[in-house]
Amino acid sequence: MHDAFMSSAHAHGQPVRRRRRRRISGLAMAGAIGVTAALATVPLLHPLPTFGKAPPDTALIPLPAPSAPCAAGPAQREVETYIAAHPGYGHVTTDGVQSPEDCTAIRTLQERFDVRNPSGSADALTGALISRLNSAPVGSCDTNGPAVNICVDLTTQTMWAVRDSEVVLGPTIIRSGKAGEETPTGDFTIHEKKRHTVSTITGTPMEYWQHMQDGYGFHQAWSYLHDPNVSGSLGCVNMTRKDSADLFSLTDPGTSVHIFGRKPGT
């Protein structure tokens, strides 16, 4: 396969040609969660990681405490509960009441998932994000063995990576294809990796490109993942910069990819 084809696959999920869809037998679709996560372009908030083993999601440095307390949000208790189970974001009290410590931890979580203008308030967007993460059916894609396996659930719009039955990346958020340009389902392998390439069709940069099937692959989203006006990609799996870089550091040509479920509205 020529580089011109691979590099022109798409800049923001644009496929080269239509494909035959496949589904994984034996994997139950996760139930629709009813979360319409806001999915847009934001200045990148995270520096590139050092390549090697992807750092755990909780290996984060909490942000400095805000100068003034931030307001509680409608998803206060849900977000507090999630952070309490992932203490690397900071300390929270799971009481549904905002505090300066809660605010700092929530801002750290919002930074982690590239929420624009992180306020520390457990707003509706942050609540929808947590609902997606909590709904990721991690146990439905557990593969044995030392090799890394990438799992993508289109229903919850999440992905994670497993090695030796242990989750080594994620779950985290993704954006898959919109209606009419759905991301293919099935079992695939990573065929090509490019840290940086440019589409010869649109001229748009594609960072952390990893091709898997018929011009579809993983790459950093060029637009803001939480933009409510963006219904999806043109077929690729879009990710935040941090997640794209972390996944890129974990995989090799031949790494297995398992995509299942169905994106709500497609």
C-alpha positions in Angstrom: 0.0 0.0 0.0 1.4 3.3 -1.1 2.2 6.1 1.4 0.1 8.4 -0.7 -2.9 6.2 0.0 -2.2 5.9 3.6 -1.4 9.6 4.2 -4.5 10.6 2.2 -6.8 8.3 4.1 -8.4 11.3 5.8 -7.5 14.2 8.0 -10.5 14.1 10.2 -11.9 10.6 9.6 -12.3 10.8 5.7 -12.2 7.3 4.2 -10.8 6.5 0.8 -13.5 4.0 -0.2 -16.4 2.2 1.2 -15.8 -1.0 3.1 -17.6 -4.2 4.1 -18.6 -4.0 7.7 -17.8 -6.8 10.1 -19.0 -7.5 13.6 -17.3 -9.4 16.4 -19.2 -12.6 17.3 -19.5 -13.3 21.0 -19.2 -9.6 22.0 -22.4 -8.2 23.4 -23.2 -4.7 22.3 -23.1 -2.3 25.3 -26.6 -0.8 25.9 -27.2 2.7 24.6 -26.4 5.0 27.4 -28.4 8.0 26.3 -25.5 10.3 26.7 -25.0 12.8 23.9 -21.6 13.9 24.9 -20.7 17.3 23.5 -18.2 16.5 20.9 -15.3 20.7 19.2 -11.3 22.6 18.5 -9.5 23.6 21.5 -5.9 24.6 22.1 -4.0 21.5 23.1 -3.6 21.4 26.8 -1.1 18.5 27.3 2.6 18.3 26.4 3.7 15.3 24.4 4.6 12.3 26.6 7.9 10.5 26.5 7.4 7.5 24.3 7.5 4.1 26.0 4.9 2.6 28.2 1.8 4.8 28.3 1.5 6.4 31.8 -1.5 5.4 33.8 -4.4 7.8 33.6 -4.1 8.7 37.3 -0.5 9.7 37.0 -1.5 13.4 36.9 -0.2 16.4 38.7 -3.2 18.2 40.4 -3.6 21.8 39.3 -3.0 24.6 41.8 -6.1 25.5 43.9 -8.2 28.2 42.3 -8.0 31.6 43.8 -11.8 31.6 44.4 -14.2 28.6 45.0 -16.0 27.5 41.8 -19.7 26.6 41.7 -21.2 23.2 42.2 -22.6 21.6 39.1 -25.5 19.3 38.3 -23.2 16.3 38.1 -21.4 17.1 41.4 -21.9 13.7 43.2 -21.4 11.6 40.0 -18.1 13.4 39.3 -17.0 13.2 42.9 -17.7 9.5 42.9 -15.6 8.9 39.8 -12.7 11.0 41.1 -12.8 9.2 44.5 -12.2 5.9 42.6 -9.4 7.5 40.6 -7.5 9.4 43.3 -4.7 10.6 41.0 -6.9 13.6 40.1 -6.9 14.9 43.6 -8.9 14.6 46.8 -12.6 15.0 46.9 -15.4 14.5 49.5 -18.2 12.5 48.0 -21.1 14.6 49.4 -22.5 16.4 46.4 -21.2 19.7 47.8 -18.5 21.7 46.1 -15.3 22.6 48.0 -12.0 24.2 46.9 -10.4 20.7 46.9 -13.3 19.3 44.8 -12.9 22.2 42.4 -9.2 21.6 42.0 -9.7 17.8 41.4 -12.5 18.4 38.9 -10.4 20.9 37.0 -7.6 18.4 36.8 -10.0 15.8 35.4 -11.3 18.3 32.9 -7.8 19.1 31.7 -7.1 15.4 31.4 -9.9 15.0 28.9 -9.3 18.2 27.1 -12.5 20.0 28.2 -12.3 23.6 27.0 -11.9 26.3 29.7 -11.9 23.8 32.6 -13.8 25.5 35.4 -13.8 22.9 38.1 -17.5 22.8 38.1 -19.2 19.5 37.5 -21.3 20.7 34.7 -23.4 18.8 32.2 -20.6 18.2 29.8 -18.3 16.7 32.6 -21.2 14.6 33.8 -21.8 13.2 30.3 -18.1 12.4 30.0 -18.1 10.5 33.3 -21.2 8.6 32.2 -19.4 7.4 29.1 -16.3 6.4 31.1 -18.4 4.5 33.7 -20.4 2.7 30.9 -17.4 1.4 29.0 -17.8 -2.4 28.9 -14.2 -3.2 29.7 -14.9 -6.8 30.6 -16.4 -7.5 27.1 -13.1 -7.1 25.4 -10.7 -8.8 27.7 -8.1 -10.8 25.8 -5.4 -12.9 27.3 -1.7 -12.9 26.5 1.2 -10.4 26.6 0.3 -8.6 23.4 -1.5 -5.3 23.5 -5.1 -5.4 22.2 -7.0 -2.2 21.4 -10.8 -2.2 22.2 -13.2 0.3 20.9 -16.9 0.4 21.9 -18.9 2.5 19.5 -22.0 2.5 21.7 -20.3 4.4 24.6 -17.7 6.1 22.3 -14.9 4.8 24.4 -11.7 2.9 23.9 -9.1 1.1 26.1 -6.0 -1.1 25.6 -5.5 -4.4 27.4 -2.4 -6.5 28.0 -2.3 -9.7 30.1 -5.9 -9.1 31.0 -5.0 -5.7 32.5 -6.2 -2.4 31.2 -3.0 -0.4 30.4 -4.7 2.6 28.7 -8.1 4.1 29.4 -11.0 3.7 29.3 -11.0 7.0 27.6 -13.2 8.9 25.1 -13.2 8.7 21.3 -15.2 10.1 18.4 -16.1 7.6 15.7 -17.8 8.0 12.3 -21.1 9.8 11.9 -24.3 8.4 10.3 -23.5 7.3 6.7 -19.7 7.2 7.4 -19.7 4.7 10.3 -16.5 3.3 11.7 -16.2 -0.3 10.6 -16.7 -3.0 13.2 -14.7 -6.2 13.4 -11.2 -7.5 14.2 -8.3 -5.6 12.6 -4.6 -5.0 13.0 -2.5 -2.0 12.9 -0.7 -1.9 9.5 1.2 1.4 9.5 2.1 4.1 12.0 3.2 7.6 11.3 3.9 10.2 14.0 3.0 12.9 11.6 1.6 12.8 8.1 -0.5 15.1 5.8 -3.5 14.1 3.8 -2.8 14.6 0.1 -6.5 15.1 -0.4 -7.2 17.9 2.1 -3.7 18.9 3.2 -4.7 18.6 6.8 -2.1 17.2 9.2 -2.8 13.8 10.8 -0.9 13.3 14.1 -0.3 9.9 15.5 -1.7 8.1 12.5 -2.3 4.4 12.9 -3.9 2.6 9.9 -6.0 -0.5 10.4 -8.4 -1.1 7.5 -9.3 0.4 4.1 -7.9 3.9 5.0 -9.5 4.0 8.4 -7.4 4.3 11.6 -6.7 6.1 14.8 -5.4 9.7 14.9 -5.5 12.8 16.9 -8.7 14.8 16.4 -8.1 18.2 14.7 -11.4 19.5 16.1 -12.7 19.6 19.7 -14.0 16.2 20.8 -16.8 17.7 22.9 -18.3 19.9 20.2 -22.1 19.3 20.2 -22.2 20.5 16.6 -19.9 17.7 15.3 -21.8 14.5 14.9 -18.8 12.4 14.2 -15.8 11.7 12.1 -15.8 10.5 8.5 -14.9 7.0 9.7 -11.7 7.1 11.7 -11.4 6.9 15.5 -10.6 10.4 16.7 -8.8 10.9 20.0 -7.4 13.6 22.2 -3.7 14.5 21.7 -2.8 12.8 25.0 -4.6 9.6 24.2 -3.4 9.5 20.6 0.2 9.8 21.8 -0.2 7.3 24.6 -1.8 4.7 22.3 0.9 5.3 19.6 3.5 4.5 22.2 1.9 1.2 23.1 1.3 -0.3 19.7 3.4 -2.0 16.9 2.5 -3.1 13.4 0.4 -6.2 14.0 -1.3 -5.0 17.2 -4.9 -6.3 17.3 -7.9 -4.0 17.2 -11.4 -5.0 18.2 -14.2 -2.6 17.3 -17.8 -3.4 18.3 -21.1 -1.8 19.3 -23.1 0.8 17.4 -22.9 4.6 17.8 -26.2 6.1 18.9 -27.9 7.8 16.0 -26.2 5.7 13.3 
